Amino acid sequence: MKNRRMSALLLLAAASWGCSTDEEAHTAGVLTGTVSIDGSSTVFPITEAVAEEYRTDQPEVRITVGVSGTGGGFKKFIAGETDISNASRSIKTKELAHCAANGREFIELPVAYDGLAVVVNNANDFATEVTVEELRRIWAADSAAKKWSDIRPEWPDREFKLFAPGQDSGTFDYFTDEVNGESGNCRSDVTFSEDDNVLVRGVSGDKDGMGFFGLAYYVENQSKLNCLAIDAGVGPIIPSMETVENGSYAPLSRPLFIYVSTDSAKRPEVEDFVTFYLTEARTLAGEVGYVPFPEEIYNSLRKRFSSRVVGSESSKHGTVEELYL
């Protein structure tokens, strides 16, 4: 990968030799500056993987990747504090309104598919699958269920302990919307954290623990956790690269996004980094546990970025292929 990038940079430099000084030719291939990124903890692994590769290629560019949740990331992005916002859901209507009020234009770029894993402690030998309705009875704000036996009589007469992403998290928004029927609809007796590693430790440290987060975090910690199959009416389906890609793992599959400020994209280091991201995402997404799009989607997204197509397509109903091809 680095050889491909270096060859492109050498060609760029060579093209400038006929009309530029040696110093200018060198500068054409070596970038400096800062790219600031914040937002979703779910999108963090793929963005950080891309950033690590890019740092090897362009060591003079400083890339920071923070984790404050999708909602927290959008707050910073709208305020002009970041160049790129990681998001595990599409931008909300109220966030679009705040962008407009602040003159903040963006290019919306989906980067990979993800599935939400619903997990229990690995000592749990009774819960292997669960229906969407049973998930609602466990997690909804109006739920009176406290014990496993409240969900199925044959399950133990012990209280379950719940762990969930923080309420600024896009994963929290998506799960509560799909399972409980309304974004933010969740019971209060839950341990919330924007750090998915805290959730992993919580569930793995309590024999009656249950939680949910991006599939990549389960894959990374599967020796400590059991993942439940989800039955949405057609039988229990385990999340995997295959079931997320073919859409059978429903309703807990979704695209992940980055949002790039159009003002920031005018800077060479940001433009180059985002182009690099869309070029390498297909390889790196799979390496860190996500489901990459077909290559033609990334080709279309690179054109979308280079043409500076602003605004959100994801607020419309449709698949990634329907909305971005």
Number of C-alpha atoms within 10 A of each C-alpha: 9 12 9 8 15 14 11 13 17 15 13 15 20 15 13 16 14 10 9 13 11 13 9 14 20 18 12 18 17 16 18 13 12 15 22 17 26 29 31 33 30 30 28 20 20 25 22 17 18 22 22 14 17 21 15 11 17 21 14 14 20 16 20 13 21 18 20 21 31 31 25 20 27 29 21 18 25 23 14 17 14 23 22 29 31 34 30 29 23 24 21 14 10 9 15 18 12 16 19 12 10 12 12 17 20 27 22 26 27 24 27 25 22 27 29 25 25 26 27 30 23 19 14 16 11 10 16 15 17 19 17 20 15 17 17 19 19 24 25 21 16 14 12 12 15 16 18 20 15 18 17 13 10 10 14 15 13 12 14 18 20 23 24 28 27 21 19 21 29 29 29 25 22 23 26 21 15 15 23 22 13 14 16 18 19 24 14 12 12 16 15 19 17 24 19 22 13 16 24 27 16 21 25 24 14 17 16 20 24 27 25 24 25 23 25 25 21 22 16 13 15 15 10 17 24 23 23 20 20 25 20 18 10 9 11 19 18 21 25 21 18 12 16 25 20 11 14 18 24 23 18 23 23 23 23 24 23 26 24 26 23 20 13 19 22 11 13 13 22 25 18 14 20 21 17 17 23 21 18 17 24 20 14 21 24 17 15 16 22 31 28 22 21 11 13 11 20 24 13 15 23 19 13 17 21 14 10 18 16 16 14 17 18 20 13 9 9 11 12 18 12 9 13 17 13
